[in-house]
Amino acid sequence: MSTLNEYLVQKRIAHQAIKERIAQPGFEPPTLSARVSAEGRSGIRRIRIRDHQVISDAPPNFAGYDLGPTSPELQLGVLGSCVTHITLIQAAELGVPLDSLEVEVEGVFDPRGGKPGFEHIPVYPQNLRYTIHIVSPASAEAIAELHATVERTCPILNLLRRPQEVVSTISHRQPETAEAAA
């Protein structure tokens, strides 16, 4: 049976290299970006990040084709992915052996949120919770230290717990007419 421990050796080496790189004078943090476009006829959203693409859609009862997860479901997946990744990093750093790791994330999204008569219901997913399932020969104390470190250092978890202002702009243009294009 394969465990995560071989991977944790690689993770520790890679994480050490990152720590050395960011300690260098003049280090500039990278700007993250994503582009999302809606497709005609289907309304599916193509999320493009670097050279990767994810499809987001809605279920049929919400005028979708169920070709991908909804945005709130993706948010839960992003939280779970980040908690998983940070758990791996911290296990590697702390020397906590892991035979297996799985993170389960749940939340409630009420589509009535913000609608007349339901203004008290948030328009965003709520009651978020996650469980980290770990199989490890490590002590309960080592696992507790690992969990505390993950809670302190997970970027998406902490973003959700301590939201920040999001600045928005809109770029609007009129469609080109056949006369203007000629």
N, C-alpha and C positions, 0 to 999 in steps of 0.2 A: 504494500500500500504506500502510495506516494504521500508525503507530507509537505507542508509549506517550508520546512526548515532549510532545504537547499536554496530555495528562493530568497529566504530571509538573509542568507549570507550575501547574495548578490545585491539585495536591497540595501544592506548596511554599507557596502562598498560604494554604491551609487549615491546614497544619501550623504556619505562622508565627502564625496567629490563635490556635491552641491554645496555643502556647508563651507568648503574651502573656497569655491568660486564666489559665493555671495559675501565672503569676508574680504575679498580683494577691493582695494581702493577703486572708486569709480564704478562699482557695480550698479547697473540700472535694472530695476525690476521690469520684466516684460509686460507689455500691454496685452491683455487677453481680448479676443474678439470673436463674435459669432454673427452670422447673417442668417436671417430667416425669410423665406419667401413663401407666399401662398399661391397655390396653383389653381388656375381657372378650372371650372367644371367640377373639381373635387374638393377644393378648399384645404387639401392636405398642406401641412407646413413642412418644408425642407429646411432643416437646421444644418448649416454648414459651419464647421469648426476645423480650422487648418485643412487637412485633406480628408476629413471625415464628414459623413452625412448621416443624419438621423431623421426619420420621418415621424411627425407628430400628427395625429388625427383624432377624431371623435368617434364614439360608438354610433351605430345607426340611429338610435333614438335621439341623437343630437345632431342629425343631418351629416353624419360622417360615414366613412366606409370601414372603420375599425382597422386601418392599415398600420397603425402605430399607437403608442400610448398618448394620452392627453397631456397637456402641459402640467397640470397638478400631479399626475402620475410620474412624469419625468422628474419633477422636483423631488418627489420621494426617492426616486432612483438615484438622483444626484446626491442627495444626503447620504443614502446607503453606500454609494460608491466612495464618497469622500471618507466616511467613517471607516469603511473597509481599508482604504488605502492608508489612512493615517494609523490605523491599528497595525498594519503590516510594517510601516516605517518605525513606529515606536517599539514594536516587538523586536525588530532588528536592532534598534539602538539600545534597548534595555536587556537584550539577550534572553528574551522570553520565547521558548520554543512553542511552535504552533503545529499541531497535526492537521487541524482544519479551522476555517474561519468562515462564518456567514453572518451577514447583517440583515435583519428583517425590519422594515420600516412600514409604519401604518399611519394613517391620518384620516380625517373626515373632510370631504368637500361637499358642502351643501349648495346646490344650484339656486336655492331660494335667496341666498345671501344678498343683502342690499336692496332687494325688491320691495315694493310697497307692502307694508305689513310685516316685513321680515328684516327691517333695517338693523335689528339687533344681532343678526347672524352675519359673521364676517364673510367677505367676498373671496377669501383666500382659504387654502387648506388649513385646518385647525386640529387641535388635539394630536399633534405629531408625537410619535413615540418610536423608539427603536430598541431592538434587542440584539446584542452581539452574542452569537453562539460560537463558543471557542471549545475546542478539544485540545488540551495541553497537559503535559506532565508538570507544569509549573505550579507553584504553591498558590493558595488563595490570595496571599498577600501580594505576590508578584502580579497576579491578574488584576487585583484592585489598583495597584500602582499603574499598570498599563492602561486601565480604563480611565483613571483620573488624568493621565497624561493625554489620552485621546480627547477627552472632554475639554481640556485646556487648549489643545493645539489644532483641532480640526477646523479648517477655514470655513467650510459651508455650515457646519453646525453652529459655529460662533456668528456667522453672518445672519443666520435665521434667529438666533437668540438676541443679537444686538444689531437690528437692522440699521441701515444708513439711508440717507437721502439718495434718491435716484433722479438724476437730471434728465429731462426729456426735451427733444426738439422735434419739429416736424418739417419735412421738406415736401412742398406741394407744387405740382405743376399740372397744367391742363394737358389733356391728350392732344396729340398732333392731329389735325384734320387732314383729309386727303388733299385739300387745296394748299395748305401750308407745307405739306410734304413734297408737292410737285414743283 
